[in-house]
Amino acid sequence: MDTGRLEKIEAMLEIDPHDTFLRYSRAMEWARLGKAEESLVGLKELAAEDPPYVPAFFMAAQQLAQQGDVEEAADQLRAGIEAAEATGDSHAAGEMREFLSMLPSD
């Protein structure tokens, strides 16, 4: 398991622990390394910030759907669509709407 990228990201986060993109990169790297729980925690933290980091909603939803938690994935997508629209990011809102429409419903 190659952890070199994660180590570099962690080193940069020591300099600037609040860097949103580095924190997002760390969450994505955790996912790549099979650390789904750590990844989801990081993504949800980014989504909960003010302002929220919109890409975090979509990536969290994808991970949740892969784990079979479709209901929580849908919740993340709905919150992400709202956040994207609030920031004028119609492209991200559209991508999340499309993914939401593809999720199985009860």
PDB file as gemmi writes it, atoms N, CA and C in Angstrom:
CRYST1    1.000    1.000    1.000  90.00  90.00  90.00 P 1                      
ATOM      1  N   MET A   1       0.842  -1.172   0.000  1.00  0.00           N  
ATOM      2  CA  MET A   1       0.000   0.000   0.000  1.00  0.00           C  
ATOM      3  C   MET A   1       0.895   1.247   0.000  1.00  0.00           C  
ATOM      4  N   ASP A   2       0.754   2.072  -1.036  1.00  0.00           N  
ATOM      5  CA  ASP A   2       1.561   3.276  -1.175  1.00  0.00           C  
ATOM      6  C   ASP A   2       0.941   4.413  -0.369  1.00  0.00           C  
ATOM      7  N   THR A   3       1.635   4.821   0.671  1.00  0.00           N  
ATOM      8  CA  THR A   3       1.130   5.905   1.518  1.00  0.00           C  
ATOM      9  C   THR A   3       1.914   7.198   1.322  1.00  0.00           C  
ATOM     10  N   GLY A   4       2.757   7.243   0.287  1.00  0.00           N  
ATOM     11  CA  GLY A   4       3.593   8.414   0.051  1.00  0.00           C  
ATOM     12  C   GLY A   4       2.804   9.695  -0.134  1.00  0.00           C  
ATOM     13  N   ARG A   5       1.722   9.626  -0.907  1.00  0.00           N  
ATOM     14  CA  ARG A   5       0.909  10.830  -1.125  1.00  0.00           C  
ATOM     15  C   ARG A   5       0.272  11.299   0.174  1.00  0.00           C  
ATOM     16  N   LEU A   6      -0.236  10.352   0.950  1.00  0.00           N  
ATOM     17  CA  LEU A   6      -0.860  10.715   2.224  1.00  0.00           C  
ATOM     18  C   LEU A   6       0.156  11.384   3.143  1.00  0.00           C  
ATOM     19  N   GLU A   7       1.363  10.859   3.183  1.00  0.00           N  
ATOM     20  CA  GLU A   7       2.408  11.452   4.024  1.00  0.00           C  
ATOM     21  C   GLU A   7       2.721  12.875   3.585  1.00  0.00           C  
ATOM     22  N   LYS A   8       2.764  13.120   2.278  1.00  0.00           N  
ATOM     23  CA  LYS A   8       3.030  14.478   1.773  1.00  0.00           C  
ATOM     24  C   LYS A   8       1.895  15.425   2.140  1.00  0.00           C  
ATOM     25  N   ILE A   9       0.666  14.946   1.988  1.00  0.00           N  
ATOM     26  CA  ILE A   9      -0.490  15.774   2.343  1.00  0.00           C  
ATOM     27  C   ILE A   9      -0.475  16.091   3.832  1.00  0.00           C  
ATOM     28  N   GLU A  10      -0.200  15.082   4.655  1.00  0.00           N  
ATOM     29  CA  GLU A  10      -0.137  15.290   6.109  1.00  0.00           C  
ATOM     30  C   GLU A  10       0.940  16.315   6.466  1.00  0.00           C  
ATOM     31  N   ALA A  11       2.080  16.252   5.792  1.00  0.00           N  
ATOM     32  CA  ALA A  11       3.162  17.210   6.058  1.00  0.00           C  
ATOM     33  C   ALA A  11       2.719  18.630   5.716  1.00  0.00           C  
ATOM     34  N   MET A  12       2.013  18.798   4.609  1.00  0.00           N  
ATOM     35  CA  MET A  12       1.526  20.126   4.229  1.00  0.00           C  
ATOM     36  C   MET A  12       0.445  20.604   5.192  1.00  0.00           C  
ATOM     37  N   LEU A  13      -0.358  19.675   5.697  1.00  0.00           N  
ATOM     38  CA  LEU A  13      -1.394  20.050   6.663  1.00  0.00           C  
ATOM     39  C   LEU A  13      -0.803  20.482   8.001  1.00  0.00           C  
ATOM     40  N   GLU A  14       0.391  20.024   8.317  1.00  0.00           N  
ATOM     41  CA  GLU A  14       1.050  20.497   9.539  1.00  0.00           C  
ATOM     42  C   GLU A  14       1.351  21.985   9.435  1.00  0.00           C  
ATOM     43  N   ILE A  15       1.631  22.451   8.226  1.00  0.00           N  
ATOM     44  CA  ILE A  15       1.913  23.867   7.990  1.00  0.00           C  
ATOM     45  C   ILE A  15       0.617  24.672   7.985  1.00  0.00           C  
ATOM     46  N   ASP A  16      -0.409  24.138   7.329  1.00  0.00           N  
ATOM     47  CA  ASP A  16      -1.697  24.833   7.230  1.00  0.00           C  
ATOM     48  C   ASP A  16      -2.834  23.837   7.465  1.00  0.00           C  
ATOM     49  N   PRO A  17      -3.154  23.572   8.731  1.00  0.00           N  
ATOM     50  CA  PRO A  17      -4.155  22.543   9.042  1.00  0.00           C  
ATOM     51  C   PRO A  17      -5.577  22.882   8.603  1.00  0.00           C  
ATOM     52  N   HIS A  18      -5.822  24.119   8.211  1.00  0.00           N  
ATOM     53  CA  HIS A  18      -7.170  24.523   7.816  1.00  0.00           C  
ATOM     54  C   HIS A  18      -7.351  24.579   6.302  1.00  0.00           C  
ATOM     55  N   ASP A  19      -6.328  24.201   5.551  1.00  0.00           N  
ATOM     56  CA  ASP A  19      -6.409  24.246   4.091  1.00  0.00           C  
ATOM     57  C   ASP A  19      -7.483  23.264   3.608  1.00  0.00           C  
ATOM     58  N   THR A  20      -8.537  23.812   3.053  1.00  0.00           N  
ATOM     59  CA  THR A  20      -9.685  23.000   2.640  1.00  0.00           C  
ATOM     60  C   THR A  20      -9.311  21.977   1.584  1.00  0.00           C  
ATOM     61  N   PHE A  21      -8.572  22.401   0.565  1.00  0.00           N  
ATOM     62  CA  PHE A  21      -8.236  21.465  -0.507  1.00  0.00           C  
ATOM     63  C   PHE A  21      -7.334  20.345  -0.001  1.00  0.00           C  
ATOM     64  N   LEU A  22      -6.394  20.656   0.871  1.00  0.00           N  
ATOM     65  CA  LEU A  22      -5.533  19.605   1.426  1.00  0.00           C  
ATOM     66  C   LEU A  22      -6.343  18.629   2.275  1.00  0.00           C  
ATOM     67  N   ARG A  23      -7.283  19.143   3.034  1.00  0.00           N  
ATOM     68  CA  ARG A  23      -8.125  18.261   3.847  1.00  0.00           C  
ATOM     69  C   ARG A  23      -8.993  17.372   2.965  1.00  0.00           C  
ATOM     70  N   TYR A  24      -9.493  17.934   1.870  1.00  0.00           N  
ATOM     71  CA  TYR A  24     -10.266  17.145   0.906  1.00  0.00           C  
ATOM     72  C   TYR A  24      -9.366  16.089   0.267  1.00  0.00           C  
ATOM     73  N   SER A  25      -8.159  16.486  -0.099  1.00  0.00           N  
ATOM     74  CA  SER A  25      -7.204  15.542  -0.698  1.00  0.00           C  
ATOM     75  C   SER A  25      -6.883  14.408   0.265  1.00  0.00           C  
ATOM     76  N   ARG A  26      -6.745  14.733   1.544  1.00  0.00           N  
ATOM     77  CA  ARG A  26      -6.471  13.698   2.539  1.00  0.00           C  
ATOM     78  C   ARG A  26      -7.645  12.720   2.629  1.00  0.00           C  
ATOM     79  N   ALA A  27      -8.860  13.235   2.627  1.00  0.00           N  
ATOM     80  CA  ALA A  27     -10.039  12.363   2.679  1.00  0.00           C  
ATOM     81  C   ALA A  27     -10.098  11.460   1.453  1.00  0.00           C  
ATOM     82  N   MET A  28      -9.769  11.997   0.293  1.00  0.00           N  
ATOM     83  CA  MET A  28      -9.780  11.195  -0.929  1.00  0.00           C  
ATOM     84  C   MET A  28      -8.668  10.145  -0.895  1.00  0.00           C  
ATOM     85  N   GLU A  29      -7.553  10.512  -0.339  1.00  0.00           N  
ATOM     86  CA  GLU A  29      -6.441   9.563  -0.230  1.00  0.00           C  
ATOM     87  C   GLU A  29      -6.792   8.449   0.755  1.00  0.00           C  
ATOM     88  N   TRP A  30      -7.436   8.802   1.855  1.00  0.00           N  
ATOM     89  CA  TRP A  30      -7.893   7.770   2.792  1.00  0.00           C  
ATOM     90  C   TRP A  30      -8.818   6.786   2.074  1.00  0.00           C  
ATOM     91  N   ALA A  31      -9.717   7.304   1.249  1.00  0.00           N  
ATOM     92  CA  ALA A  31     -10.630   6.426   0.501  1.00  0.00           C  
ATOM     93  C   ALA A  31      -9.844   5.508  -0.422  1.00  0.00           C  
ATOM     94  N   ARG A  32      -8.855   6.054  -1.099  1.00  0.00           N  
ATOM     95  CA  ARG A  32      -8.037   5.261  -2.018  1.00  0.00           C  
ATOM     96  C   ARG A  32      -7.307   4.144  -1.278  1.00  0.00           C  
ATOM     97  N   LEU A  33      -6.933   4.417  -0.045  1.00  0.00           N  
ATOM     98  CA  LEU A  33      -6.190   3.443   0.757  1.00  0.00           C  
ATOM     99  C   LEU A  33      -7.111   2.472   1.505  1.00  0.00           C  
ATOM    100  N   GLY A  34      -8.411   2.573   1.272  1.00  0.00           N  
ATOM    101  CA  GLY A  34      -9.347   1.658   1.909  1.00  0.00           C  
ATOM    102  C   GLY A  34      -9.770   2.061   3.310  1.00  0.00           C  
ATOM    103  N   LYS A  35      -9.507   3.303   3.681  1.00  0.00           N  
ATOM    104  CA  LYS A  35      -9.887   3.800   5.008  1.00  0.00           C  
ATOM    105  C   LYS A  35     -11.183   4.604   4.882  1.00  0.00           C  
ATOM    106  N   ALA A  36     -12.264   3.878   4.586  1.00  0.00           N  
ATOM    107  CA  ALA A  36     -13.544   4.524   4.291  1.00  0.00           C  
ATOM    108  C   ALA A  36     -14.072   5.346   5.462  1.00  0.00           C  
ATOM    109  N   GLU A  37     -13.940   4.836   6.673  1.00  0.00           N  
ATOM    110  CA  GLU A  37     -14.476   5.558   7.831  1.00  0.00           C  
ATOM    111  C   GLU A  37     -13.778   6.909   8.008  1.00  0.00           C  
ATOM    112  N   GLU A  38     -12.443   6.906   7.940  1.00  0.00           N  
ATOM    113  CA  GLU A  38     -11.694   8.156   8.073  1.00  0.00           C  
ATOM    114  C   GLU A  38     -12.064   9.119   6.953  1.00  0.00           C  
ATOM    115  N   SER A  39     -12.198   8.581   5.751  1.00  0.00           N  
ATOM    116  CA  SER A  39     -12.543   9.404   4.606  1.00  0.00           C  
ATOM    117  C   SER A  39     -13.896  10.075   4.799  1.00  0.00           C  
ATOM    118  N   LEU A  40     -14.895   9.304   5.193  1.00  0.00           N  
ATOM    119  CA  LEU A  40     -16.230   9.869   5.392  1.00  0.00           C  
ATOM    120  C   LEU A  40     -16.252  10.919   6.493  1.00  0.00           C  
ATOM    121  N   VAL A  41     -15.528  10.681   7.562  1.00  0.00           N  
ATOM    122  CA  VAL A  41     -15.462  11.678   8.637  1.00  0.00           C  
ATOM    123  C   VAL A  41     -14.886  12.985   8.087  1.00  0.00           C  
ATOM    124  N   GLY A  42     -13.792  12.885   7.346  1.00  0.00           N  
ATOM    125  CA  GLY A  42     -13.175  14.078   6.772  1.00  0.00           C  
ATOM    126  C   GLY A  42     -14.091  14.804   5.805  1.00  0.00           C  
ATOM    127  N   LEU A  43     -14.779  14.054   4.952  1.00  0.00           N  
ATOM    128  CA  LEU A  43     -15.690  14.667   3.985  1.00  0.00           C  
ATOM    129  C   LEU A  43     -16.870  15.335   4.681  1.00  0.00           C  
ATOM    130  N   LYS A  44     -17.411  14.681   5.690  1.00  0.00           N  
ATOM    131  CA  LYS A  44     -18.546  15.264   6.410  1.00  0.00           C  
ATOM    132  C   LYS A  44     -18.139  16.520   7.174  1.00  0.00           C  
ATOM    133  N   GLU A  45     -16.916  16.553   7.692  1.00  0.00           N  
ATOM    134  CA  GLU A  45     -16.427  17.763   8.359  1.00  0.00           C  
ATOM    135  C   GLU A  45     -16.362  18.916   7.363  1.00  0.00           C  
ATOM    136  N   LEU A  46     -15.856  18.637   6.162  1.00  0.00           N  
ATOM    137  CA  LEU A  46     -15.765  19.675   5.135  1.00  0.00           C  
ATOM    138  C   LEU A  46     -17.149  20.154   4.704  1.00  0.00           C  
ATOM    139  N   ALA A  47     -18.092  19.228   4.613  1.00  0.00           N  
ATOM    140  CA  ALA A  47     -19.451  19.585   4.216  1.00  0.00           C  
ATOM    141  C   ALA A  47     -20.151  20.409   5.292  1.00  0.00           C  
ATOM    142  N   ALA A  48     -19.755  20.235   6.543  1.00  0.00           N  
ATOM    143  CA  ALA A  48     -20.405  20.930   7.659  1.00  0.00           C  
ATOM    144  C   ALA A  48     -19.833  22.322   7.917  1.00  0.00           C  
ATOM    145  N   GLU A  49     -18.760  22.675   7.230  1.00  0.00           N  
ATOM    146  CA  GLU A  49     -18.144  23.981   7.477  1.00  0.00           C  
ATOM    147  C   GLU A  49     -18.988  25.110   6.906  1.00  0.00           C  
ATOM    148  N   ASP A  50     -18.656  26.316   7.288  1.00  0.00           N  
ATOM    149  CA  ASP A  50     -19.328  27.497   6.776  1.00  0.00           C  
ATOM    150  C   ASP A  50     -18.302  28.386   6.091  1.00  0.00           C  
ATOM    151  N   PRO A  51     -18.311  28.462   4.785  1.00  0.00           N  
ATOM    152  CA  PRO A  51     -19.219  27.792   3.855  1.00  0.00           C  
ATOM    153  C   PRO A  51     -18.822  26.327   3.658  1.00  0.00           C  
ATOM    154  N   PRO A  52     -19.783  25.504   3.301  1.00  0.00           N  
ATOM    155  CA  PRO A  52     -19.467  24.086   3.076  1.00  0.00           C  
ATOM    156  C   PRO A  52     -18.632  23.906   1.813  1.00  0.00           C  
ATOM    157  N   TYR A  53     -17.807  22.877   1.822  1.00  0.00           N  
ATOM    158  CA  TYR A  53     -17.019  22.540   0.635  1.00  0.00           C  
ATOM    159  C   TYR A  53     -17.875  21.602  -0.210  1.00  0.00           C  
ATOM    160  N   VAL A  54     -18.465  22.132  -1.269  1.00  0.00           N  
ATOM    161  CA  VAL A  54     -19.475  21.431  -2.056  1.00  0.00           C  
ATOM    162  C   VAL A  54     -19.017  20.069  -2.580  1.00  0.00           C  
ATOM    163  N   PRO A  55     -17.794  19.911  -3.120  1.00  0.00           N  
ATOM    164  CA  PRO A  55     -17.410  18.588  -3.626  1.00  0.00           C  
ATOM    165  C   PRO A  55     -17.446  17.487  -2.562  1.00  0.00           C  
ATOM    166  N   ALA A  56     -17.330  17.855  -1.303  1.00  0.00           N  
ATOM    167  CA  ALA A  56     -17.333  16.854  -0.231  1.00  0.00           C  
ATOM    168  C   ALA A  56     -18.670  16.127  -0.143  1.00  0.00           C  
ATOM    169  N   PHE A  57     -19.766  16.819  -0.430  1.00  0.00           N  
ATOM    170  CA  PHE A  57     -21.079  16.174  -0.393  1.00  0.00           C  
ATOM    171  C   PHE A  57     -21.154  15.045  -1.419  1.00  0.00           C  
ATOM    172  N   PHE A  58     -20.723  15.341  -2.627  1.00  0.00           N  
ATOM    173  CA  PHE A  58     -20.812  14.368  -3.716  1.00  0.00           C  
ATOM    174  C   PHE A  58     -19.938  13.154  -3.443  1.00  0.00           C  
ATOM    175  N   MET A  59     -18.712  13.397  -2.995  1.00  0.00           N  
ATOM    176  CA  MET A  59     -17.806  12.277  -2.738  1.00  0.00           C  
ATOM    177  C   MET A  59     -18.289  11.440  -1.553  1.00  0.00           C  
ATOM    178  N   ALA A  60     -18.810  12.083  -0.521  1.00  0.00           N  
ATOM    179  CA  ALA A  60     -19.361  11.331   0.613  1.00  0.00           C  
ATOM    180  C   ALA A  60     -20.539  10.480   0.150  1.00  0.00           C  
ATOM    181  N   ALA A  61     -21.395  11.050  -0.686  1.00  0.00           N  
ATOM    182  CA  ALA A  61     -22.550  10.304  -1.192  1.00  0.00           C  
ATOM    183  C   ALA A  61     -22.113   9.103  -2.014  1.00  0.00           C  
ATOM    184  N   GLN A  62     -21.098   9.278  -2.839  1.00  0.00           N  
ATOM    185  CA  GLN A  62     -20.605   8.151  -3.631  1.00  0.00           C  
ATOM    186  C   GLN A  62     -20.093   7.036  -2.724  1.00  0.00           C  
ATOM    187  N   GLN A  63     -19.329   7.404  -1.709  1.00  0.00           N  
ATOM    188  CA  GLN A  63     -18.793   6.394  -0.796  1.00  0.00           C  
ATOM    189  C   GLN A  63     -19.916   5.695  -0.030  1.00  0.00           C  
ATOM    190  N   LEU A  64     -20.885   6.460   0.423  1.00  0.00           N  
ATOM    191  CA  LEU A  64     -22.004   5.873   1.158  1.00  0.00           C  
ATOM    192  C   LEU A  64     -22.798   4.915   0.273  1.00  0.00           C  
ATOM    193  N   ALA A  65     -23.028   5.306  -0.965  1.00  0.00           N  
ATOM    194  CA  ALA A  65     -23.757   4.437  -1.892  1.00  0.00           C  
ATOM    195  C   ALA A  65     -22.988   3.148  -2.145  1.00  0.00           C  
ATOM    196  N   GLN A  66     -21.666   3.251  -2.273  1.00  0.00           N  
ATOM    197  CA  GLN A  66     -20.844   2.054  -2.477  1.00  0.00           C  
ATOM    198  C   GLN A  66     -20.939   1.114  -1.281  1.00  0.00           C  
ATOM    199  N   GLN A  67     -21.121   1.679  -0.096  1.00  0.00           N  
ATOM    200  CA  GLN A  67     -21.233   0.874   1.122  1.00  0.00           C  
ATOM    201  C   GLN A  67     -22.656   0.355   1.328  1.00  0.00           C  
ATOM    202  N   GLY A  68     -23.568   0.751   0.457  1.00  0.00           N  
ATOM    203  CA  GLY A  68     -24.945   0.294   0.566  1.00  0.00           C  
ATOM    204  C   GLY A  68     -25.842   1.175   1.406  1.00  0.00           C  
ATOM    205  N   ASP A  69     -25.338   2.308   1.869  1.00  0.00           N  
ATOM    206  CA  ASP A  69     -26.143   3.222   2.683  1.00  0.00           C  
ATOM    207  C   ASP A  69     -26.781   4.265   1.764  1.00  0.00           C  
ATOM    208  N   VAL A  70     -27.764   3.811   1.003  1.00  0.00           N  
ATOM    209  CA  VAL A  70     -28.390   4.646  -0.017  1.00  0.00           C  
ATOM    210  C   VAL A  70     -29.144   5.818   0.601  1.00  0.00           C  
ATOM    211  N   GLU A  71     -29.798   5.594   1.726  1.00  0.00           N  
ATOM    212  CA  GLU A  71     -30.568   6.663   2.360  1.00  0.00           C  
ATOM    213  C   GLU A  71     -29.669   7.818   2.796  1.00  0.00           C  
ATOM    214  N   GLU A  72     -28.554   7.498   3.436  1.00  0.00           N  
ATOM    215  CA  GLU A  72     -27.644   8.572   3.856  1.00  0.00           C  
ATOM    216  C   GLU A  72     -26.972   9.213   2.649  1.00  0.00           C  
ATOM    217  N   ALA A  73     -26.698   8.423   1.611  1.00  0.00           N  
ATOM    218  CA  ALA A  73     -26.136   8.983   0.380  1.00  0.00           C  
ATOM    219  C   ALA A  73     -27.103  10.008  -0.208  1.00  0.00           C  
ATOM    220  N   ALA A  74     -28.384   9.671  -0.236  1.00  0.00           N  
ATOM    221  CA  ALA A  74     -29.388  10.595  -0.758  1.00  0.00           C  
ATOM    222  C   ALA A  74     -29.467  11.858   0.093  1.00  0.00           C  
ATOM    223  N   ASP A  75     -29.374  11.706   1.414  1.00  0.00           N  
ATOM    224  CA  ASP A  75     -29.379  12.873   2.301  1.00  0.00           C  
ATOM    225  C   ASP A  75     -28.195  13.783   2.004  1.00  0.00           C  
ATOM    226  N   GLN A  76     -27.016  13.189   1.815  1.00  0.00           N  
ATOM    227  CA  GLN A  76     -25.824  13.978   1.489  1.00  0.00           C  
ATOM    228  C   GLN A  76     -26.014  14.712   0.164  1.00  0.00           C  
ATOM    229  N   LEU A  77     -26.592  14.033  -0.812  1.00  0.00           N  
ATOM    230  CA  LEU A  77     -26.809  14.661  -2.117  1.00  0.00           C  
ATOM    231  C   LEU A  77     -27.796  15.816  -2.022  1.00  0.00           C  
ATOM    232  N   ARG A  78     -28.883  15.636  -1.298  1.00  0.00           N  
ATOM    233  CA  ARG A  78     -29.859  16.721  -1.163  1.00  0.00           C  
ATOM    234  C   ARG A  78     -29.231  17.936  -0.470  1.00  0.00           C  
ATOM    235  N   ALA A  79     -28.454  17.687   0.574  1.00  0.00           N  
ATOM    236  CA  ALA A  79     -27.769  18.791   1.262  1.00  0.00           C  
ATOM    237  C   ALA A  79     -26.738  19.431   0.338  1.00  0.00           C  
ATOM    238  N   GLY A  80     -26.057  18.613  -0.446  1.00  0.00           N  
ATOM    239  CA  GLY A  80     -25.062  19.128  -1.381  1.00  0.00           C  
ATOM    240  C   GLY A  80     -25.678  19.964  -2.482  1.00  0.00           C  
ATOM    241  N   ILE A  81     -26.826  19.546  -2.984  1.00  0.00           N  
ATOM    242  CA  ILE A  81     -27.528  20.320  -4.013  1.00  0.00           C  
ATOM    243  C   ILE A  81     -27.903  21.686  -3.459  1.00  0.00           C  
ATOM    244  N   GLU A  82     -28.415  21.692  -2.240  1.00  0.00           N  
ATOM    245  CA  GLU A  82     -28.783  22.955  -1.593  1.00  0.00           C  
ATOM    246  C   GLU A  82     -27.558  23.863  -1.423  1.00  0.00           C  
ATOM    247  N   ALA A  83     -26.445  23.282  -0.975  1.00  0.00           N  
ATOM    248  CA  ALA A  83     -25.218  24.064  -0.785  1.00  0.00           C  
ATOM    249  C   ALA A  83     -24.688  24.575  -2.121  1.00  0.00           C  
ATOM    250  N   ALA A  84     -24.731  23.737  -3.140  1.00  0.00           N  
ATOM    251  CA  ALA A  84     -24.241  24.141  -4.462  1.00  0.00           C  
ATOM    252  C   ALA A  84     -25.086  25.277  -5.021  1.00  0.00           C  
ATOM    253  N   GLU A  85     -26.391  25.166  -4.885  1.00  0.00           N  
ATOM    254  CA  GLU A  85     -27.267  26.228  -5.381  1.00  0.00           C  
ATOM    255  C   GLU A  85     -27.049  27.526  -4.617  1.00  0.00           C  
ATOM    256  N   ALA A  86     -26.795  27.423  -3.322  1.00  0.00           N  
ATOM    257  CA  ALA A  86     -26.565  28.620  -2.506  1.00  0.00           C  
ATOM    258  C   ALA A  86     -25.298  29.351  -2.921  1.00  0.00           C  
ATOM    259  N   THR A  87     -24.329  28.600  -3.465  1.00  0.00           N  
ATOM    260  CA  THR A  87     -23.077  29.230  -3.900  1.00  0.00           C  
ATOM    261  C   THR A  87     -23.061  29.497  -5.400  1.00  0.00           C  
ATOM    262  N   GLY A  88     -24.160  29.192  -6.083  1.00  0.00           N  
ATOM    263  CA  GLY A  88     -24.235  29.435  -7.519  1.00  0.00           C  
ATOM    264  C   GLY A  88     -23.525  28.395  -8.365  1.00  0.00           C  
ATOM    265  N   ASP A  89     -23.235  27.242  -7.793  1.00  0.00           N  
ATOM    266  CA  ASP A  89     -22.531  26.181  -8.524  1.00  0.00           C  
ATOM    267  C   ASP A  89     -23.551  25.240  -9.161  1.00  0.00           C  
ATOM    268  N   SER A  90     -24.110  25.676 -10.284  1.00  0.00           N  
ATOM    269  CA  SER A  90     -25.153  24.885 -10.939  1.00  0.00           C  
ATOM    270  C   SER A  90     -24.608  23.588 -11.521  1.00  0.00           C  
ATOM    271  N   HIS A  91     -23.340  23.576 -11.902  1.00  0.00           N  
ATOM    272  CA  HIS A  91     -22.741  22.348 -12.445  1.00  0.00           C  
ATOM    273  C   HIS A  91     -22.712  21.254 -11.380  1.00  0.00           C  
ATOM    274  N   ALA A  92     -22.215  21.580 -10.195  1.00  0.00           N  
ATOM    275  CA  ALA A  92     -22.165  20.597  -9.104  1.00  0.00           C  
ATOM    276  C   ALA A  92     -23.573  20.168  -8.706  1.00  0.00           C  
ATOM    277  N   ALA A  93     -24.496  21.119  -8.653  1.00  0.00           N  
ATOM    278  CA  ALA A  93     -25.881  20.779  -8.306  1.00  0.00           C  
ATOM    279  C   ALA A  93     -26.455  19.801  -9.323  1.00  0.00           C  
ATOM    280  N   GLY A  94     -26.175  20.032 -10.601  1.00  0.00           N  
ATOM    281  CA  GLY A  94     -26.664  19.146 -11.653  1.00  0.00           C  
ATOM    282  C   GLY A  94     -26.082  17.749 -11.560  1.00  0.00           C  
ATOM    283  N   GLU A  95     -24.785  17.664 -11.274  1.00  0.00           N  
ATOM    284  CA  GLU A  95     -24.151  16.349 -11.130  1.00  0.00           C  
ATOM    285  C   GLU A  95     -24.759  15.577  -9.959  1.00  0.00           C  
ATOM    286  N   MET A  96     -24.992  16.283  -8.864  1.00  0.00           N  
ATOM    287  CA  MET A  96     -25.564  15.610  -7.698  1.00  0.00           C  
ATOM    288  C   MET A  96     -27.016  15.205  -7.942  1.00  0.00           C  
ATOM    289  N   ARG A  97     -27.768  16.051  -8.661  1.00  0.00           N  
ATOM    290  CA  ARG A  97     -29.147  15.681  -9.011  1.00  0.00           C  
ATOM    291  C   ARG A  97     -29.163  14.415  -9.867  1.00  0.00           C  
ATOM    292  N   GLU A  98     -28.252  14.354 -10.822  1.00  0.00           N  
ATOM    293  CA  GLU A  98     -28.186  13.183 -11.698  1.00  0.00           C  
ATOM    294  C   GLU A  98     -27.865  11.921 -10.896  1.00  0.00           C  
ATOM    295  N   PHE A  99     -26.885  12.023  -9.995  1.00  0.00           N  
ATOM    296  CA  PHE A  99     -26.523  10.861  -9.179  1.00  0.00           C  
ATOM    297  C   PHE A  99     -27.686  10.460  -8.275  1.00  0.00           C  
ATOM    298  N   LEU A 100     -28.361  11.457  -7.705  1.00  0.00           N  
ATOM    299  CA  LEU A 100     -29.513  11.186  -6.841  1.00  0.00           C  
ATOM    300  C   LEU A 100     -30.595  10.430  -7.612  1.00  0.00           C  
ATOM    301  N   SER A 101     -30.812  10.812  -8.855  1.00  0.00           N  
ATOM    302  CA  SER A 101     -31.849  10.149  -9.656  1.00  0.00           C  
ATOM    303  C   SER A 101     -31.484   8.706  -9.993  1.00  0.00           C  
ATOM    304  N   MET A 102     -30.208   8.376  -9.931  1.00  0.00           N  
ATOM    305  CA  MET A 102     -29.764   7.018 -10.253  1.00  0.00           C  
ATOM    306  C   MET A 102     -29.755   6.093  -9.036  1.00  0.00           C  
ATOM    307  N   LEU A 103     -29.884   6.659  -7.838  1.00  0.00           N  
ATOM    308  CA  LEU A 103     -29.898   5.824  -6.631  1.00  0.00           C  
ATOM    309  C   LEU A 103     -31.186   5.015  -6.572  1.00  0.00           C  
ATOM    310  N   PRO A 104     -31.090   3.774  -6.142  1.00  0.00           N  
ATOM    311  CA  PRO A 104     -32.319   2.984  -5.986  1.00  0.00           C  
ATOM    312  C   PRO A 104     -33.191   3.580  -4.890  1.00  0.00           C  
ATOM    313  N   SER A 105     -34.488   3.552  -5.099  1.00  0.00           N  
ATOM    314  CA  SER A 105     -35.401   4.076  -4.075  1.00  0.00           C  
ATOM    315  C   SER A 105     -36.261   2.943  -3.542  1.00  0.00           C  
ATOM    316  N   ASP A 106     -36.713   3.138  -2.314  1.00  0.00           N  
ATOM    317  CA  ASP A 106     -37.542   2.101  -1.673  1.00  0.00           C  
ATOM    318  C   ASP A 106     -38.933   2.080  -2.236  1.00  0.00           C  
TER     319      ASP A 106                                                      
END                                                                             
